[in-house]
Amino acid sequence: MIESVLHPRNLMRAYYQVVRNKGASGVDGMSVDELKEYLSVNRQSLETLIREDKYLPHPILGIEIPKSNGDVRLLGVPVVIDRMLQQAVGQILCNYYDTSFEDYSYGFRPNRKAHQAVLRSQEYINGGNNWVVDIDLKNFFDEVDHCLLLQILYRRIKCGTTLRLIRKWLRAPIQIQGRLTKRRKGVPQGSPLSPILSNILLNELDKEMEKMSVKYVRYADDFSIYCREEQTARDVGNQIYLYLKDKLHLPINREKSGIRRPEEFTILGYGFERLKESSAPWQYQLIVSNKKWKPLKHKLKEITRKTTPYSFDTRVRKLKEVQRGWVQYFGLAHMNWQLKKLDKWVRSRLRYCIWHDWKKPSRRRKNLLRLGVKPHNAQNWSQTRMGGWATARSPILTTTITMARLRKRGYEAMFPIYQSITPYLNEPLYT
């Protein structure tokens, strides 16, 4: 297998993937841009060290990222050389394992995505499976048992060199705030190998659920089981809990796990809302969970903050990046009135930014005249004593800085974007 990993075509593909992903430097300070020059000089010696089992990976740089609940998530950033080599190994592992993964696993796999998992979940719920076993694995990437993972890998991979290389990466110390810490469990988030290794380990869970003949959906370490009766859900949940604890040595987060009804359940940022029509009283439509609206509004607020030194064109460009990405991900959800309300709020903030940039009454009068306001009104409006936010929502700006004029300057509202992509997103994503 190591020859497949070190094949020039595989290494070149891994190199381009690492360059495309960019990312921060590791403990050695080497950037992605320096990788090409390094490989041109050291590639042969690097391959020789790997073949002879003499290659030693660098320590991992640990970066603590704050979470919304006040905790921190520890990301591990390998050096660029290790990232490329891990990417090369991950590509070969994916070729070996992907066809053996179960059909209802959707995370980090070719030609699979989160929308498929969400739609499958909706299909189960609308099929009458209204008791959902929602299990949250506690710090999954930090709790992976190295010995167990390597045993599972050894069942299919008989290449000792590749297995020893993976073991070295798993055991590489992590540097947190300048101090090196030993690692005896866990795979670092941020490593190109983490997604495929997590799928290989959790495929054992998938097989167990297949044996139990339950309906389930798994996206990486986020999985849920769907049952018709509450007692069945409790029995299944207890069996899965014991399997995770005894066989995979993975703890669950009891606070975030439990038996849910569809209205209380969320999957990958989506929630469920019962349809009001009498013809379909037990059917559910997708909505955006409440937790996902707040971060979006915070990002939009940062971009349209009047004191942020952006030009109007820069604000519009940044708005497009955030809005398009968000709507494309959550386009399966029903959110017409929420988007219309949000668009109105964003336009008011843009008008406020423009009014703030005009600053002096003389400049405001001049710009209002350019927008077609009569001289008498322009003089009065330019000297208004209303605050900036009140002015942005008043006829002074809503009748002059109109939606048509904003659109000419490149602004795109979220609701039209949503309308344009929804027909494509609602097409069947799986067979």
C-alpha positions in Angstrom: 0.0 0.0 0.0 2.9 2.4 0.7 3.8 2.3 -2.9 0.3 3.5 -3.9 0.6 6.3 -1.3 4.0 7.4 -2.7 3.0 7.1 -6.3 3.8 10.5 -8.1 0.3 10.9 -9.3 -1.2 10.4 -5.8 1.4 12.7 -4.2 0.7 15.4 -6.8 -3.0 15.2 -6.2 -2.4 15.5 -2.4 -0.1 18.5 -3.0 -2.7 20.4 -5.0 -5.4 19.6 -2.4 -3.3 21.0 0.4 -2.5 24.1 -1.6 -6.2 24.6 -2.4 -7.1 24.2 1.3 -4.4 26.8 2.3 -4.4 26.7 6.1 -2.1 28.0 8.8 1.6 27.0 9.3 2.5 24.3 11.8 5.1 24.4 14.5 8.0 24.7 11.9 6.5 27.9 10.4 6.5 26.6 6.8 3.7 28.0 4.7 1.8 26.3 1.9 3.6 28.5 -0.6 7.0 27.1 0.5 5.9 23.5 0.0 6.7 23.3 -3.7 10.3 24.5 -3.3 10.8 22.1 -0.3 9.6 19.1 -2.3 11.7 19.9 -5.3 14.8 19.5 -3.1 13.8 16.9 -0.5 11.2 14.7 -2.2 13.5 11.7 -2.8 15.0 11.7 0.7 11.5 12.1 2.2 10.2 9.0 0.3 13.3 7.0 1.4 12.7 7.9 5.0 9.1 6.7 4.8 9.9 3.4 3.0 12.6 2.7 5.6 10.3 3.5 8.6 12.6 6.3 9.6 10.3 9.2 9.0 9.3 11.1 12.2 6.4 13.5 12.0 6.6 17.0 13.6 4.6 17.9 16.7 1.1 19.3 16.0 0.2 22.9 16.7 -2.8 23.1 19.0 -5.1 26.0 18.6 -8.1 26.6 20.9 -11.2 27.9 19.2 -14.0 29.3 21.5 -17.4 27.6 21.1 -20.8 29.3 21.4 -21.4 27.6 24.8 -18.3 29.0 26.4 -16.1 25.9 26.0 -13.2 25.6 23.6 -12.6 23.3 20.7 -9.0 22.1 20.3 -7.9 22.1 16.6 -4.6 20.4 15.6 -2.6 21.9 12.8 0.1 19.5 11.4 3.0 21.0 9.6 2.6 21.4 5.8 4.7 18.4 4.9 2.7 16.1 7.2 -0.5 17.5 5.9 0.5 16.6 2.3 1.6 13.1 3.4 -1.6 12.6 5.4 -3.7 13.7 2.5 -1.9 11.2 0.3 -2.6 8.4 2.8 -6.2 9.5 3.2 -6.8 9.4 -0.6 -5.7 5.7 -0.7 -7.6 4.8 2.4 -10.8 6.3 0.9 -10.3 4.1 -2.2 -10.0 1.1 0.0 -12.9 1.7 2.4 -15.5 3.9 0.7 -17.3 1.0 -1.0 -17.5 -0.9 2.2 -19.2 1.9 4.2 -22.9 1.7 4.8 -25.4 3.6 2.7 -26.7 5.8 5.5 -23.3 7.4 6.2 -23.1 10.7 4.5 -20.1 12.6 6.1 -16.8 13.2 4.3 -17.5 10.8 1.5 -17.3 11.3 -2.3 -20.6 12.4 -3.9 -22.3 12.7 -0.6 -23.3 15.8 1.4 -25.2 17.1 4.3 -28.4 17.7 2.3 -28.8 14.0 1.6 -28.6 13.3 5.4 -31.2 15.9 6.1 -33.6 14.7 3.5 -33.2 11.1 4.6 -34.1 12.2 8.1 -37.2 14.1 6.9 -38.2 11.0 4.9 -38.0 8.8 8.0 -40.0 11.3 10.2 -42.7 11.8 7.6 -42.9 8.0 7.3 -44.2 7.8 10.8 -40.9 7.3 12.7 -41.6 10.2 15.1 -39.4 9.1 18.1 -35.8 10.1 17.4 -32.9 8.8 19.4 -30.5 11.7 19.3 -27.0 10.8 20.5 -24.2 13.3 20.8 -20.7 11.9 21.2 -18.7 13.8 23.8 -15.5 15.3 22.2 -15.4 12.4 19.7 -12.2 13.4 18.0 -10.4 13.7 21.3 -11.6 10.3 22.6 -10.7 8.0 19.7 -8.9 4.9 21.1 -5.7 4.5 19.1 -5.3 0.8 19.8 -8.9 0.0 18.7 -8.6 2.2 15.6 -5.3 0.5 14.5 -6.8 -3.0 15.1 -9.7 -2.1 12.8 -7.3 -0.8 10.2 -5.2 -3.9 10.4 -8.2 -6.1 9.3 -7.9 -4.7 5.8 -4.5 -3.0 5.6 -1.6 -5.5 5.9 1.0 -2.9 5.0 3.1 -2.5 8.1 4.9 0.6 6.8 1.6 2.4 6.3 0.2 1.4 9.6 3.3 2.5 11.5 3.2 5.8 9.7 -0.5 6.3 10.7 0.4 5.3 14.3 3.2 7.9 14.4 0.8 10.6 13.3 -1.7 9.5 15.9 0.9 9.6 18.7 2.6 12.9 17.6 2.7 15.3 20.6 0.6 18.5 20.4 2.0 21.9 21.3 -0.4 24.1 23.2 0.8 27.5 24.3 4.4 26.5 23.8 4.2 23.3 25.8 4.4 19.8 24.3 1.7 17.3 25.5 1.7 13.6 24.9 -1.2 12.1 23.0 -2.5 8.6 23.8 -5.9 8.9 22.3 -7.8 11.1 19.8 -7.3 12.3 16.3 -6.6 16.0 15.8 -9.3 18.0 14.2 -7.6 19.8 11.3 -5.7 16.8 10.1 -6.5 15.6 6.6 -6.6 12.0 8.0 -9.3 12.7 10.6 -12.4 12.5 8.4 -11.5 9.1 6.9 -10.3 7.6 10.2 -13.5 8.7 12.0 -15.6 7.1 9.3 -13.6 3.9 9.5 -14.1 3.7 13.3 -17.8 4.7 13.2 -18.5 2.3 10.4 -18.4 -0.3 13.2 -21.3 1.5 14.8 -23.1 1.6 11.4 -22.7 -2.2 11.1 -24.2 -2.7 14.6 -27.2 -0.5 13.7 -27.6 -2.5 10.5 -27.7 -5.7 12.6 -30.4 -4.2 14.8 -32.4 -3.3 11.6 -33.0 0.3 12.8 -33.5 3.4 10.6 -30.6 5.8 11.1 -28.7 8.6 9.6 -25.0 9.4 10.3 -23.0 12.4 9.2 -19.5 11.9 10.7 -19.9 11.8 14.5 -23.5 13.2 14.3 -26.0 10.4 14.1 -29.7 9.7 15.0 -32.0 6.7 15.0 -35.7 6.8 14.1 -38.4 4.7 15.7 -42.2 4.4 15.6 -42.7 3.9 19.4 -41.2 5.5 22.4 -40.3 2.3 24.2 -38.5 1.0 21.1 -36.5 4.2 20.9 -35.5 3.8 24.6 -34.5 0.2 24.1 -32.4 1.0 21.0 -30.9 4.0 22.7 -29.7 1.9 25.7 -28.2 -0.8 23.4 -26.3 1.8 21.3 -25.1 3.5 24.5 -23.7 0.2 25.8 -22.1 -0.6 22.4 -20.4 2.8 22.3 -19.2 2.5 25.9 -18.0 -1.1 25.9 -16.9 -1.7 22.3 -15.8 1.6 20.8 -14.8 3.2 24.1 -16.6 6.4 23.2 -18.5 8.5 25.9 -21.7 10.3 25.0 -22.8 13.7 26.1 -25.8 13.0 28.3 -27.0 16.6 28.4 -27.3 16.8 24.6 -28.5 13.2 24.1 -32.0 11.9 24.5 -35.3 10.8 23.0 -36.8 13.6 20.8 -40.0 14.4 19.1 -39.5 16.0 15.6 -40.3 19.5 16.9 -37.5 19.2 19.4 -34.9 17.6 17.1 -32.3 19.3 14.9 -29.9 17.7 12.4 -27.0 19.6 10.9 -28.6 22.9 11.6 -32.0 22.0 10.3 -35.2 21.7 12.5 -38.6 20.3 11.8 -42.0 22.0 11.9 -45.4 20.3 11.5 -47.4 21.2 8.5 -50.7 23.0 9.4 -52.7 21.6 6.5 -55.4 19.2 7.6 -54.6 16.8 4.8 -51.1 16.1 6.2 -51.3 16.5 10.0 -48.3 14.4 10.7 -46.0 15.6 7.9 -43.1 17.9 8.8 -41.3 20.5 6.8 -37.7 21.6 7.2 -36.8 24.9 8.9 -33.6 26.5 10.1 -32.9 25.8 13.7 -33.0 28.9 16.0 -29.3 28.5 16.9 -28.3 29.1 13.2 -30.0 32.5 12.8 -28.0 34.3 15.5 -24.5 33.7 14.0 -25.8 34.7 10.5 -27.2 38.0 11.9 -23.9 38.6 13.8 -21.9 38.2 10.6 -24.2 40.5 8.6 -24.1 43.1 11.5 -20.2 43.1 11.4 -20.1 43.7 7.7 -22.7 46.5 7.8 -21.4 48.2 10.9 -21.1 51.9 10.1 -17.8 52.3 11.9 -16.2 49.5 9.9 -13.9 51.2 7.3 -15.3 49.4 4.2 -16.3 51.0 0.9 -19.8 50.3 -0.2 -18.6 47.9 -2.9 -16.5 45.9 -0.3 -19.6 45.6 2.0 -21.7 44.3 -0.9 -19.0 41.8 -1.9 -18.7 40.5 1.6 -22.5 40.3 2.0 -22.7 38.2 -1.1 -20.1 35.8 0.1 -21.9 35.2 3.5 -25.4 35.3 2.2 -25.0 33.0 -0.9 -23.1 30.4 1.1 -25.6 30.4 3.9 -28.7 30.2 1.6 -27.2 27.5 -0.5 -26.7 25.4 2.6 -30.1 26.1 4.2 -32.0 26.3 1.0 -33.9 23.1 1.8 -35.7 24.9 4.7 -38.9 26.9 4.5 -37.9 30.5 5.6 -39.7 33.0 3.3 -40.8 35.5 5.9 -37.6 35.2 7.9 -35.5 36.1 4.9 -37.7 39.0 3.8 -37.5 40.4 7.3 -33.7 39.9 7.4 -33.3 41.6 3.9 -35.2 44.6 5.1 -33.0 44.9 8.1 -29.8 44.6 6.0 -31.0 47.3 3.6 -31.7 49.6 6.5 -28.2 49.1 7.8 -26.7 49.7 4.3 -28.6 53.0 4.1 -27.4 53.9 7.6 -23.8 53.3 6.4 -24.3 55.5 3.4 -25.9 58.3 5.5 -23.0 58.0 7.9 -20.4 58.3 5.1 -22.0 61.5 3.8 -21.2 63.0 7.2 -21.8 66.8 6.8 -25.2 68.4 5.9 -23.7 70.0 2.8 -22.6 66.7 1.4 -25.9 65.0 2.3 -27.8 67.8 0.5 -25.6 67.4 -2.6 -26.1 63.7 -2.7 -29.8 63.9 -2.2 -30.0 66.3 -5.1 -28.1 63.8 -7.3 -30.7 61.2 -6.3 -33.5 63.4 -7.6 -34.8 65.0 -4.5 -36.2 68.5 -5.0 -33.9 71.3 -3.7 -36.3 72.4 -0.9 -36.7 68.8 0.4 -33.0 68.1 0.1 -32.2 71.2 2.2 -34.6 70.1 4.9 -33.7 66.4 4.9 -30.0 67.1 5.0 -30.4 69.0 8.3 -32.7 66.5 10.0 -32.2 65.9 13.7 -33.3 62.3 13.5 -30.7 59.7 14.5 -29.0 57.7 11.8 -30.9 54.5 12.3 -34.3 56.4 12.3 -33.2 58.2 9.1 -32.2 55.0 7.4 -35.8 53.6 7.9 -37.5 56.9 7.0 -38.7 58.2 3.6 -35.6 60.3 3.4 -33.6 57.3 2.4 -36.1 54.6 1.5 -37.5 56.7 -1.4 -34.0 57.8 -2.6 -31.7 54.9 -2.0 -34.2 52.4 -3.4 -33.9 48.7 -3.9 -33.4 49.3 -7.7 -30.4 51.6 -7.0 -28.9 49.2 -4.4 -29.2 46.4 -7.0 -27.4 48.5 -9.6 -24.5 48.8 -7.2 -24.3 45.0 -6.8 -26.5 44.3 -3.8 -28.4 41.0 -3.7 -31.1 40.3 -1.3 -31.2 36.8 0.3 -34.8 36.0 -0.6 -34.3 36.2 -4.4 -31.2 34.0 -4.0 -33.3 31.5 -2.0 -36.0 31.5 -4.7 -33.5 30.9 -7.4 -31.8 27.9 -5.9 -34.7 26.2 -4.1 -36.1 24.3 -7.2 -32.6 22.7 -7.7 -32.1 21.8 -4.0 -35.6 20.2 -3.8 -34.8 17.7 -6.5 -34.1 14.2 -5.3 -30.5 13.9 -4.0 -30.4 10.2 -3.6 -31.9 7.0 -5.1 
